[in-house]
């Protein structure tokens, strides 16, 4: 699975390079790029509860159809969730609060259906890198407890201060054009991570601009 993700990353990067070359060589005015910010919530990973989520993305025009267009997507998101867990190290049960922060960097593709001038649904997919940072209060990092408590190990928490994992991100949503340059919308994503219980969902509202 990791090899497949690496191949996808190479293919997407190659498509970006070819697109930039075509845009530079084109005599006509290129399609408009988009920038959007998303604010919402995260569910999971590692069986954590709901937390906050925010992201910023740039969409670069690649291919235009009569019904829509394909855009290259660069997305950087950050989310955090917190939960109280009782662990049982050798000295006895300990109540600890785990604070998990996730940073996701996604390089993918988006198809936006643009036949309607105002309401424009879209779908997206692409490989990504998910970086997990875990901390506890009070006490040491959950993965740093040796041996790692069963309550932590069974939920798949990374050891030490966190970990970096490869993943696949898929989702969809809808944009509503306020003007030619400004739009609002909503989206949801499923973020598959190559780790037990590592997958998570994100969803929220969007505010975007075209330039």
N, C-alpha and C positions, 0 to 999 in steps of 0.2 A: 504494500500500500504506500509506503514511503517513497519507493521508486516512482510510482505513478504520479504522486504529488510533485516530485521533482521534475518529471517530464512535463506536467501541466504548467509549472512555473516557467520553464524554458520556452514552451510554446507561446505563452502569454507575453513574455518579454519580447520574443521575436516579432509578434504581431504589433506590439507597441513601436518597435524600431521601424518596421515597414510602414506603419501608419504615419509616423513623423516624417519619414522621407517623402511619402506621397503628398502630405500637406505642404511641405516646403516646395515641392515641384509643381503643385497645382496652380493654374492660372486664375481660377475662380476663388471667390471668398470661401474660406473653410466653414464648416458647421460650427455652431456655438458650443463651447464647453460649459460645464456646469460645476458649481461648488455648492455643497449642502452640509448642514450640521444637523445632527439628530440627538434628541434628548428623550430618555425613556427609562426602561427597567430591564434588568437581567434576571433570569431564573437559572439557578445553578452557577457553576459546575460543582462536582463533588458533593451533590445532594445538599448544597447550601440553599438558603432561602432567597427570596427576592431582594435585589439591590438596585442601585442606580446605574445608568448606562448613558454614555455620550460618545459621539463620534463625529469625525469630519471626513468628507470624501470629495474627490475630484473626478468628474466624468469627462473623458476625452472622446470626441466623435471618431468612430472608425468606419462604419459602413452604414449607408442610408438606403432604406427600402421605401416603397410607396406606402406601406402600412406603419413604418416605424424606423428605428435606427438601433444599431449596436454601438455601445460605448465601452471604452476601456475604463476600468474602475480602480482607483487607488483609495483605499479606506483605512483609516487609523482610528480604532475605538478603544475606549477605556471603561471598565466597569468595576464595581466593588459590592461585596455583600458581607454581612457579619452574622455570626451565629454563636450561641452559647452551647458548649459541649462538655460533658463530664467524661473525663478519661481516668483510667485506673493504672497509673504507674506503680512501681514496686513500693512506694512509700504510702500508697492509699489513694482513694478517689480525689480528683482535683477538678474543680470547675474552672473552665477557661473560655475566653471569648476569642474566636478565630476571625480574623479580618483578612479576607481574600480579595486581592486586586488582580484584574486580568487586563492585559494589553493585547489587542489583536491587530495585526498588520495584514491587510488583504490586498491581493493583486488579482483582479478578476474581470469579468465581462458582464455588461448589463444590456438587456433588450428593453427598450421603451416603445410602447404602442402610441403613436402620435397622430392618428387619424382625427381624433377629436381635439379641437383647439384648446379646450380647458382641462378635461379630465384625461389623464394619461397614466395607465397602469404600467408596471414594469416587473421584470424578474431578473435575478442576478445569481451568479455563481463564480467561485474561484478558490484557489488555494490560499492558505494564509499561515502565518506564524503566530502562535498564541503563547504569551509570556505570563506565567503565574507567579505572583508574589504573595506569600502567606505569612501572617504574623499573629501573635497571641497576646492577650492581656488578661491577667499577668502571666508570667512564665516565659519559657523559651519558645522558639519556633516549633510548631507541631511536628515538622519532619525532622527536627534536630534531637527530639527525645529518643534516647537509645536504651532499650529497644523501643521502636515506634509503637505506641499504644494501639491495641486492636481497633478501637473506635475510629482512629485516624487512618490506619492502614486499610481497613475495609472500605472506606470511602474514596480511596485512591489519591489522597493528598500527596503532592510531590515532597520528596525529602529535602531537608535543609531549608533554605530561604525561598525555594521555588524551583521552577523548571521552565524550559522552552520546548514547545511541542509543535509539530506540523498538524495542519487541519484542513478541512474543506468547509466552505461557507456558502450556503444557499439561502435564498429568500425572495421576497416580493413585496410589492406595495403599490401605492398610487400617489401621483402628484397632481395638484390642482393649480393651474396657472392663475395668478392674480394679475400680473401684467406680462409683457413679453420677456421681461428680465427677472421677475420674481415669482416664486412658486412656494406653496406649502404642501405637506403630504404626510403620509404615515407608512411605516414599513415594519416587517418582522423578519427575523433571520434564525435559521438553525445553524449552529456552529459545531460541526463534528470535529472532535479532537482525538488523536490516536493515543488514548489513555483511558483506563477504566474509570467510568463516571465523569470523564472530563468534558463531555459535550454539554452545551448550554444554549439557551435561547435568548435573543435580545429583541426588543420591540420599542417603538416610540414614534414621536412626531418629528417632522422634518421642516426646515426652512432653507430654501435654496435660492441661488442667484445664477444667472447666465452671463457669460462674458466672452 
